[in-house]
Amino acid sequence: MKSNMLLGATVLLAASLAGGQAKKPAPTTEETLPPELKALIDPDTAEVLRRISNLGPNEVPDLRLRQDTNYAHTSVDYEPYGAIKPYKEFFLKQMEYTGPGRTIPEPGPDLKTVKIGFIGPIMSTVSVATGGKSHEEVLGIKMLEGAKLAIEEANERGGYFRRHIPFELDVRNDNGLWGASGNEIINMAYKNQDWALLGTIDGANSHIAIRVALKAEIVVMNSGDTDPTFIETNIPWVMRCIGDDRQMEYLLRKMDYKRLAIIRASNRYGRFGVRKIVDAARRHQRPVLAEMAYKVGSEDFSLQLQRIKEVNPDVIFHWGDAHESALILNQMRKTGMTQPYIASDRSVSPEFVKIADADAEGVVCGYLGIRIVKTPSSTPSARLFGNASTTSPTLTPRTPTMG
């Protein structure tokens, strides 16, 4: 497992710049890749494979690391320190891993499937750590459906091309307890011999999971945690295939609101989610007039809305789950509050539209997935994914998932 994880990390992430002696010209991609692989990967990945395919165990591949000029495409007026140039800016150079692992052989001929682990909130639980009843199952189930669809499609194309064996999904529930989440990663990495993991959604649990994965040296792909600090852990075999809350908030700078108010969930998602809104408002000398938190699962938001109404904002931001978001919007409109309502990506859901009903008109949400809500056929990838998610033999027809 370790060999495959480190090989995968070398392929998908970055190694370091090669130095030393001049080498013979590397063969072209056409000469080194089998036809099955060439049909499945993009040109950039093919180039990475070409650069590592003929190297010895102690040679460092030249993968031409990416170098950004500013972090996370931050707008100039959002950058900290003002006009002062800091001595060192982190996270601008693509991560590299130059350690061992590429030459350790794969498991022997007894290997029947390549196991991919999944951990996410798919069953309801109650715990002190989550503040009571869990609330992210609707997101976890959709992520699981996306993972199942990906496994189905990969196996239809022949599975693991090198051995012609199928992929297998190893599904575990993320119950909200940090210790339990860590134990699940241990079981998947060592006991069940999974080759890579997908998960999870909760920011705190995702951080615990990747810290265990750091020691287990197993690749983790995340498609559900929008916490900006997730990828800043600098773990070479941890990746995320979506943006984060920071990117959603940067888009809001163009709206030029001057009197801001925030209502958010009193959990890590809500607390971390609005950080950049608060920072940017202060930096633009338009500090947030009110920031009101509510307990997850609340039904009555009259206290929070009354406090917000008293400061007379010209816009209201919400960061939390779709259910509470729709209830807040309905109660706002009933009290005569007509301010624009801006919410996070979790409000992009059928549940929000159903509860909010006519009040949903005009709501603006940041969104990090495929554009599928109003125009399912807006892009070729959306059409392909939408068709696949509604015709899969193991999935029930519904809105395409975010997995």
Secondary structure, DSSP 4 states (H G I P E B T S, - for coil): -HHHHHHHHHHHS------SS--PPPPPHHHHS-HHHHTTS-HHHHHHHHHHTT--TTPPP-----B-SSGGG--GGG-TTTTPPPS---S-BPP---SS-TTSPPP-TT---EEEEEEE--S--EETTTTEE---HHHHHHHHHHHHHHHHHHHHTTSBTTTTB-EEEEEEE--S-HHHHHHHHHIIIIIS--SEEEE--SHHHHHHHHHHHHHHT-EEEESS---TTGGGG--TTEEESS--HHHHHHGGGGG--SSEEEEEESSHHHHHHTHHHHHHHHHTT---SEEEEE-TT----HHHHHHHHHT--SEEEEES-HHHHHHHHHHHHHTT----EEE-GGG-SHHHHHHHGGGGTT-EE---S-S-SS-TTSSHHHHHHHHHHHH-TTS-S-SPP--
